[in-house]
Amino acid sequence: MGFGDVQVRKDLAKVAHTGRRRTGRYTEQLILDIENYLDFATETGTILVGAGKLGQALLDYPGFKDAGLNLMAGFDISPSADYTEAGKPIYPMNRIESFCRHYDVHIGIIAVP
């Protein structure tokens, strides 16, 4: 996405307070810090933007549930289907704002070229 290392360090500092200058972070602790920040103890409302082949595969992936993400729906500029094979809805982009407000969505996954 073109972010520089300074921006990434600043973003990580917001959620993980265990890093050390010039030595980096312990991966296991960083993962725990991010999970705690996202409050994976409860399911977090999540949507996906870009419901092409990759997007639909992500929507149907059951592993997100184990990570505490409730992947509720996909959105696309020109949806080729109304539902994924597993039955997740795919909506046009003009419905994203009202959907996010109504369902209290906190996380978005972007799967666009």
N, C-alpha and C positions, 0 to 999 in steps of 0.2 A: 504493500500500500504506500510505499515511499516514506515511511516514518524513519527518522534518524535514530541513532542509538541514544541520544540525549532524551528524546521524547519517550522512548520505550522505558528508560530508567525512571523518568518522572512518573509515568503511568504505573509502573510496578511499585514505586515507593508509596503510592496511594493505598495499595492493598497489602503489601508485604513489607514488613519492617525488619527483615532479617538479613538483608544484603550488606556486604562489606565492600568498601572501595578497593578496586583492583583485584579482588579475589572472587567476586561474583556472588551467586546464591546457591544454596543447596536445593537441588531439584525437588526432593521430597517435601521439604518445608515450604517451598514456593507453591507447590500444588495445594498443600493444606491451607496456606494463607489465602489463595485465590478461592478455594472452596468455601472457606469461612466467610470471606467477603461477599460471595454470591449467595450465602446462606443455603447451602445444598441440603440442609436438614429438612427443608420444606421444598416442595416443587415450585420452580420459578417459571412463570408464564413466558414462553419463548415462541417467536415466529421465525419464518425463513423467507427471505426475499430472493427470488430467482428460482422458479419452479421448473427448470428444464430437467434433463436427465439426472444430473448430479443433485439438484435440489430435491427432486422427488425421492431419490435414493436416501438422502439425508432425512427427509420427512418420515420415511418408513423405517429408518434404523431404530431398533428397539433399545439400543444401549444408552441413548440419551436419558431415558427414564431412570436408569441405574445411577446416573450422575445428578439426578435431581432436576432435570430440565423437562418441562412439559411442553414438548414441541406441538403447538396447537394447530397451526395452519401455515400454508405457503401463500406467497403473493407473487404475481408476475405481471409484467407490462402487457403481455398477451398470452394468457393461460391457454395451454393446449388441451387441458383436461379440467374437469370440475373436482375430481378427487384422485388421490394416489391409489396404487394397488391395495394399500392397507386401509384405505378409507379416510385419509386425512384430507380436509378441504383445501382447495386452491382457489384463491380469490384474485380479482383484478386489483391493481395497485390503488385505484381510487377508493378502496374500502379499508386501507391499512390504518389510517388514523382513527376512525371510529371503532374498528376492531380492537386496537391496542388500548384505547380508553375503556371500552366496555369490559374487556377481559383482564385488565391490569397487567399488561405485558411489560416485562422489564428487560428482556434480552432479545436481540435480533441477530440472526445469522445471515450473512450475505453470501450468496452463491451465484454470482453473476460473472460473465466473462470480463 
